[in-house]
Amino acid sequence: MSRFVLVHGAFHGAWCWELLTPMLEAAGHTVVAFDLPGAGDDTTPTRDVTLDAYAERICEVLGEEDEPAVLVAHSMGGVAVTQAAARCPERIAAVVYVAAFLPADGQSLSDLTQLPESAGDMVQANMVVEGDPPVGTMPPAAAREAFYGSCDDDTAKLSVDRLRPQPLAPFVTPVSLGDRAENGPVKSYVVTLRDPSVRTALQQRMARERATGEVAELDTDHSPFLSAPAALSELLDRFAAASHR
């Protein structure tokens, strides 16, 4: 059995894994979900929310136990775990990207959203940016469609109500991987086929160009941990088993 560390995406927090966690635990795994700086219940000031702070926090959580973890990232969390994997690779058994941004060395999340495969993504089209340092918010109706299109209305409403403004510094900071750009833990990918946020074509491109492990597909929205947690749990269980071979 494996130790899973789950990293949420933009606007979200550790709460988004609440349906998935007990399913992984029922399969015999241990699971840790936590808030990135400035997200969920974390009170880090906006000015201190950076990609470096994300990577530092991820490595701290990974270091709380001796067993290397299967690191699972959703959406924006993919950029954070990519940077963390370059910083503390010895703490990671494998990385799984779930509808997540998977940058190359020197790329930022914003760079990836400028690729032609990202055209029409609902986050860039609807996010409202304000403040200094800037933060982004998603209007509730747009968030419902962008993130939770396959979810029932109750799950979607509860989730929309829990979203928080997203500091934007981690979006524009390129990952710096150094000599670990092409090495490090195995990277698998879960492509979501009905995703208006990280467009399916962009996911497929990132998986094709940079995944080094298995690539699988789920016929879901951007948030399979809410809309199809059992199917996602089965995939993660399979990926974890592969990491032990």
Secondary structure, 3 states (H helix, E strand, C coil): CCEEEEECCCCCCHHHHCCHHHHHHHCCCEEEECCCCCCCCCCCCHHHCCHHHHHHHHHHHHCCCCCCEEEEEECCHHHHHHHHHHHCHHHEEEEEEECCCCCCCCCCHHHHHCCHHHCCCHHHHHCEEECCCCEEECCHHHHHHHHCCCCCHHHHHHHHHHCCCEECHHHHCCCCCHHHCCCCCEEEEEEECCCCCCCHHHHHHHHHHHCCCCEEEECCCCCHHHHCHHHHHHHHHHHHHHHCC
